[in-house]
Amino acid sequence: MNDITILTTGAGSPGAAGIFRALRTGARGEGRNLKIITCDMDSDAYGFHLADGYHVIPAGTEPNFINNIIEICRKEKPDLLFSWVDPELLPIAENREFIEESGARVLISDADAIETCIDKSKVYKLAAELGIAPEFRITDNHKDFETAVRALGYPNNPVCFKPAKSYGGRGFRVLEPGSDRLKAFFNEKPDNTRTTLEDILTIFEGTELPRLMVMEYLPGKEYTVDMLLDREGKPVITIPRIRSRVKLGISNIARLEKNEAVIGAAENITGALKLRYNANIQFKLDNKGRPKLIEVQPRLAGTTAASVGAGANLPWLAAKLALGEEIRKPEINWNTTTKRFWNEVHTNGGKEWF
């Protein structure tokens, strides 16, 4: 198959530009014609200007989302469907059979694996069995929450918590005794995650709490691991990178590091979850330098371009795997550092320029 059409969602996501560029580079390197059709719920998504066609779609949580995706597949006749939007993954996986009837192969894991990844309490229990989970407690009421926080060392040590079901770092906080609210207000940007137990209890007062994950604070380096898994879930490529600088949950500076302990931990958890195609796993090192799980995301990472720039074109290799084509394992240029920056697209009266 020389000509390929790929449909993606998430045209407005920060990583879309890098993924589109990776797909085009891969196709061009093999002398193939690639057409990218993309979708987003935002009619101003910047990725619309980087693709060969686009569609505005409902949110992944809307009941007509899947019908829209199927209609687009019937119209555009894509060979492959990529999605890296968290709320869209489960509905797409659950309706894989209907989508693939249109001829588009879906490049995401099975629904049961994605459902487990969405519920962090299930993922952490599995990670605990593998010895790669931080110490944690699951709570769903004010009393148990405060008890768990203190059991994990507060106020002598910082403690973290986040909702058992959330996306993109939403609801994550570090409880740190002595956090200066006034200093943070005037000197730090609003994405600061540090607060105190007392402040959080004030916010929680009079509310019914969802299930919360209360976790030990991990002081070491933070890693994201980009992975490519075959159609049976076996790891093909595993690439850890240090998240050197993070803004609003997105890595702006990252350096690839061949850390065998992190690689082993990532392959253990993806194997237990039976993930397929692309995944990214986040770890932090504990006070003994051991990798402990933070997050499992069954999709391409927003900073996948870091691995692509070091020689591993994971989006394109995933596309080839899905098409049943043979791939060659790339040489990875370890210790490559990636630095991200803003770019612009300008539009006026139907014209656009970069």
Secondary structure, DSSP 8 states (H G I E B T S, - for coil): --EEEEEES-TTSTTHHHHHHHHHHHHHHTT-EEEEEEEES-TT-GGGGGSSEEEE---TTSTTHHHHHHHHHHHH--SEEE---HHHHHHHHHTHHHHHTTT-EE-S--HHHHHHHH-HHHHHHHHHHTT---SEEEE-SHHHHHHHHHHTTTTTS-EEEEESS-STTTT-EEE-TT--HHHHHHHS-TT--EE-HHHHHHHHTTS----EEEEE---S-EEEEEEEE-TTS-EEEEEEEEEEEEETTEEEEEEE---HHHHHHHHHHHHHHT--EEEEEEEEE-TTS-EEEEEEESS--TTTHHHHHTT--HHHHHHHHHTT---------TT-EEE------EEETTEEE-
